[in-house]
């Protein structure tokens, strides 16, 4: 009887413990369900974020492609314009090369000997300096040793005009604008008819 009573007592204790465990299990199940729902929401949120990010990147890529297409079209147009300009300029370039070939060393020596050349002469020589020696200072004093070089005329005839840097081109444009102004002034000084001034 005592053993049976002890056994029943143990069963009662086990039932109490079981109820306690069951109650704790119910709480934990609710917590797990809550956490699972939170995880599901978090995953959905992440999916939406990834989708939004992917859409944004796709839009950016499309915008970039469109921008590149536009730039490519602009470059093609500019290249075509440049090719037309080049085709028009080539005869003038060849004529300039032929003219340079006709220059003599004596003529170059005469120009080099000028102490204070007229503005058009100085501007032309500084333009040549910008082409042949782009790193040199833009002065008449730098032009003289350039013209003293034994290979000066040969270098000038064979210079690769198409390979000039943009900085050199800008410098040349400035020099040529100054040359235009000084030549115009000189021409206007010898044209008596005021109505015909600036015609050059």
JOSUL-V331955 format. One record per residue. N is the residue number from 0. RES is the residue in one letter. PSI is psi in degrees with one decimal (none if undefined). Layout:
[[N,RES,PSI] [N,RES,PSI]]
This chain:
[[0,X,-43.5] [1,X,-40.6] [2,X,-41.9] [3,X,-43.1] [4,X,-41.7] [5,X,-40.4] [6,X,-43.1] [7,X,-38.3] [8,X,-42.9] [9,X,-38.9] [10,X,-44.3] [11,X,-44.4] [12,X,-42.5] [13,X,-37.7] [14,X,-38.9] [15,X,-46.1] [16,X,-39.5] [17,X,-42.3] [18,X,-42.1] [19,X,-45.0] [20,X,-40.1] [21,X,-41.9] [22,X,-44.1] [23,X,-37.6] [24,X,-39.6] [25,X,-43.7] [26,X,-45.1] [27,X,-37.3] [28,X,-43.0] [29,X,-42.3] [30,X,-42.9] [31,X,-42.5] [32,X,-41.4] [33,X,-47.2] [34,X,-39.4] [35,X,-42.2] [36,X,-42.0] [37,X,-43.0] [38,X,-41.6] [39,X,-45.1] [40,X,-42.6] [41,X,-43.2] [42,X,-42.9] [43,X,-42.9] [44,X,-44.5] [45,X,-41.5] [46,X,-45.6] [47,X,-41.8] [48,X,-44.8] [49,X,-41.4] [50,X,-43.9] [51,X,-42.6] [52,X,-45.2] [53,X,-42.3] [54,X,-42.2] [55,X,-45.5] [56,X,-38.2] [57,X,-42.2] [58,X,-44.4] [59,X,-44.0] [60,X,-41.3] [61,X,-42.9] [62,X,-43.7] [63,X,-44.5] [64,X,-44.2] [65,X,-44.9] [66,X,-42.9] [67,X,-39.4] [68,X,-42.6] [69,X,-46.1] [70,X,-39.8] [71,X,-40.7] [72,X,-41.6] [73,X,-42.6] [74,X,-41.9] [75,X,-42.4] [76,X,-45.2] [77,X,-38.3] [78,X,-42.8] [79,X,-43.6] [80,X,-43.1] [81,X,-39.6] [82,X,-39.6] [83,X,-45.2] [84,X,-41.8] [85,X,-44.5] [86,X,-37.8] [87,X,-32.3] [88,X,-24.0] [89,X,-45.2] [90,X,-39.8] [91,X,-38.3] [92,X,-44.1] [93,X,-39.5] [94,X,-41.3] [95,X,-40.7] [96,X,-41.5] [97,X,-41.1] [98,X,-42.0] [99,X,-38.8] [100,X,-25.9] [101,X,-14.2] [102,X,145.7] [103,X,162.1] [104,X,-33.0] [105,X,-42.0] [106,X,-42.0] [107,X,-42.0] [108,X,-38.7] [109,X,-45.4] [110,X,-42.6] [111,X,-29.7] [112,X,-10.2] [113,X,131.9] [114,X,-46.3] [115,X,88.4] [116,X,159.0] [117,X,159.6] [118,X,-45.8] [119,X,-41.5] [120,X,-46.6] [121,X,-40.2] [122,X,-41.9] [123,X,-45.3] [124,X,-37.9] [125,X,-32.2] [126,X,-42.4] [127,X,-39.9] [128,X,-42.2] [129,X,-32.2] [130,X,-48.4] [131,X,-33.7] [132,X,71.8] [133,X,-21.5] [134,X,-11.9] [135,X,156.6] [136,X,145.5] [137,X,68.9] [138,X,160.4] [139,X,-34.9] [140,X,-30.7] [141,X,-27.1] [142,X,-36.2] [143,X,-49.7] [144,X,-29.6] [145,X,-45.6] [146,X,-19.2] [147,X,-16.6] [148,X,130.9] [149,X,-27.8] [150,X,12.4] [151,X,-53.2] [152,X,-43.0] [153,X,-41.5] [154,X,-41.1] [155,X,-40.4] [156,X,-38.4] [157,X,8.4] [158,X,139.4] [159,X,87.5] [160,X,-36.6] [161,X,-11.4] [162,X,12.9] [163,X,143.7] [164,X,163.2] [165,X,-35.9] [166,X,-41.9] [167,X,-41.2] [168,X,-43.1] [169,X,-43.8] [170,X,-41.2] [171,X,-42.8] [172,X,-42.2] [173,X,-46.8] [174,X,-42.9] [175,X,-35.6] [176,X,-43.2] [177,X,-40.7] [178,X,-44.4] [179,X,-45.4] [180,X,-46.1] [181,X,-39.1] [182,X,-41.4] [183,X,-42.8] [184,X,-45.2] [185,X,-43.5] [186,X,-44.7] [187,X,-31.3] [188,X,-26.3] [189,X,1.3] [190,X,110.7] [191,X,-33.7] [192,X,112.2] [193,X,-25.6] [194,X,-21.6] [195,X,-1.4] [196,X,151.1] [197,X,1.4] [198,X,-28.6] [199,X,none]]
